Amino acid sequence: METMTATIERTTANTIAPAAEATRDAETTRQKATRYVFAGLRIALGWTFLWAFLDKMFGLGHETAAKAAWINGGSPTKGFLTFGAAGPFKGFYQEIAGAAWADWLFMLGLLGIGVALLLGIGTRLAAVAGGLLLLMMWTAVLPPENNPVMDDHLIYAGLLAGLALVNAGDTLGLGRAWAKLPAVARLPWLK
């Protein structure tokens, strides 16, 4: 009797499982649209970080004049942190303004986060690093100009968390291929 019950259970499980997988794998139009919306947001935010890096590195004239470019000896942190920082953390930010280590960390962060988001690789790591950078940028100007608490830095940080949670790098990105790399498979936080 036990053998017959076990056989029926295995047969039933084998018959139902493929049907359940097919239903689970079938993507609705809404789900597909959602994937593409998040991919587009990932790319847009990646370009935002990469543009900030390029402008500060080469002084493309949008926010950074050519003479103030990092490549021409300027400091990407000195001007804003010296003159723009406000609120309870003003002293901290003014102390690190223009420090070589702060310039390097800031620029490497902008570049790494931007490239990772554009390519759809390392979105979890980019979300953590980007969230931390954005949180620091938020604390540099407390209270925000247009709201007692909320500003775009916090919204972008929340968006980064969402992008990581929905694997936004898998659509219009290299996220799936990246996830198959042995190091990434062993260390999922690198996804």
C-alpha positions in Angstrom: 0.0 0.0 0.0 2.8 2.4 0.9 4.6 1.7 -2.4 1.4 2.4 -4.3 0.8 5.7 -2.4 4.4 6.8 -3.0 4.1 6.0 -6.7 0.8 8.0 -7.0 2.4 10.9 -5.1 5.4 10.9 -7.4 3.3 10.6 -10.5 1.0 13.4 -9.4 3.9 15.6 -8.4 5.6 15.0 -11.8 2.4 15.8 -13.7 1.5 19.0 -11.7 5.0 20.5 -11.4 5.5 21.2 -15.1 2.1 22.8 -15.4 2.8 25.0 -12.3 6.2 26.0 -13.7 4.6 26.9 -17.0 2.1 29.1 -15.3 4.7 30.7 -13.1 7.0 31.3 -16.0 4.3 32.8 -18.2 4.8 36.6 -18.0 1.8 39.0 -18.2 2.0 42.2 -20.2 2.0 44.1 -17.0 4.9 42.1 -15.6 6.9 42.6 -18.8 6.1 46.4 -18.9 7.2 46.6 -15.2 10.5 44.9 -16.0 11.1 47.4 -18.8 10.1 50.4 -16.7 12.6 49.4 -13.9 15.3 48.7 -16.5 14.7 52.2 -18.0 14.9 53.7 -14.5 18.1 51.7 -13.8 19.7 53.0 -17.0 18.6 56.6 -16.3 19.9 56.6 -12.8 23.2 55.0 -14.0 23.6 57.8 -16.5 22.9 60.3 -13.8 25.9 58.9 -11.7 28.1 58.5 -14.8 27.3 62.0 -16.0 28.3 63.5 -12.6 31.6 61.6 -12.8 32.3 62.8 -16.4 31.4 66.4 -15.7 33.6 66.5 -12.6 36.4 64.7 -14.3 36.6 66.7 -17.5 34.8 69.9 -16.6 32.2 69.6 -19.4 30.7 72.9 -18.4 27.4 71.7 -17.1 28.1 72.1 -13.4 31.9 72.0 -13.5 33.9 74.5 -15.5 36.9 73.1 -17.5 39.4 74.9 -15.2 37.8 73.2 -12.1 37.9 69.7 -13.7 39.6 67.0 -11.6 41.8 66.2 -14.6 43.0 69.9 -14.5 43.8 69.8 -10.8 40.4 70.8 -9.4 38.7 69.0 -6.5 35.3 67.4 -7.0 34.5 67.7 -3.3 36.1 71.0 -2.3 33.7 73.6 -3.7 30.4 72.1 -2.7 31.5 70.8 0.7 33.2 74.0 1.6 30.5 76.4 0.5 27.3 74.3 0.1 27.3 72.1 3.2 24.7 73.2 5.8 23.1 71.8 8.9 24.3 69.6 11.7 27.0 67.9 9.6 28.4 71.1 8.1 31.6 70.9 10.1 32.3 67.3 9.2 31.8 67.9 5.5 33.9 71.1 5.5 36.8 69.1 7.2 36.9 66.5 4.4 36.3 69.0 1.6 39.1 68.7 -0.9 40.9 65.8 0.8 42.5 63.5 -1.8 41.0 60.4 -0.2 37.5 62.0 -0.3 38.0 63.1 -3.9 39.1 59.6 -4.9 36.3 57.8 -3.0 33.6 60.2 -4.4 34.8 59.9 -8.0 35.3 56.1 -7.9 31.9 55.8 -6.3 30.2 57.8 -9.1 32.0 55.9 -11.8 31.5 52.4 -10.3 27.8 53.0 -9.5 27.1 54.6 -12.9 28.8 51.8 -14.9 27.3 49.0 -12.8 23.8 50.4 -13.2 24.2 51.1 -17.0 25.4 47.6 -17.6 23.0 45.9 -15.2 25.8 44.2 -13.2 26.4 44.3 -9.5 23.1 46.1 -8.9 22.9 45.0 -5.3 26.4 46.3 -4.6 25.7 49.5 -6.6 22.4 50.0 -4.6 24.2 49.8 -1.3 27.1 52.0 -2.4 24.8 54.4 -4.2 22.4 54.5 -1.3 25.2 55.3 1.1 26.6 58.1 -1.2 23.1 59.6 -1.6 22.4 59.5 2.1 25.7 61.3 2.7 24.7 63.9 0.0 21.4 64.3 1.8 23.0 64.9 5.2 25.3 67.5 3.6 22.4 69.9 3.1 20.1 69.3 6.1 17.4 70.5 6.2 16.6 70.2 2.4 15.8 73.3 0.6 12.2 72.5 -0.4 11.0 70.2 2.3 11.8 69.7 6.0 12.9 66.1 5.4 12.5 64.7 2.0 14.5 65.4 -1.2 15.6 63.7 -4.4 18.6 62.0 -2.7 16.3 59.9 -0.5 14.0 59.1 -3.4 17.0 58.0 -5.5 18.3 55.8 -2.6 14.9 54.2 -2.3 14.8 53.6 -6.1 18.2 52.0 -5.9 16.9 49.6 -3.3 13.9 48.7 -5.4 16.1 48.2 -8.5 18.2 45.7 -6.6 15.2 43.9 -5.2 13.6 43.3 -8.6 16.8 42.3 -10.4 16.5 45.3 -12.7 19.8 44.4 -14.3 18.4 41.3 -15.9 16.3 43.4 -18.4 18.2 45.4 -21.0 21.4 44.6 -19.1 24.0 41.9 -18.4 22.5 40.9 -15.0 21.7 37.3 -16.0 25.1 36.6 -17.5 26.8 38.4 -14.5 24.9 36.2 -12.1 26.2 33.0 -13.8 29.9 34.0 -13.1 31.4 31.6 -10.5 32.3 34.3 -8.1 28.9 35.9 -8.3 27.2 32.5 -7.9 29.2 31.9 -4.7 28.7 35.4 -3.4 25.1 36.5 -4.3 25.6 40.0 -2.8 27.7 40.7 -5.9 24.6 40.3 -8.1 
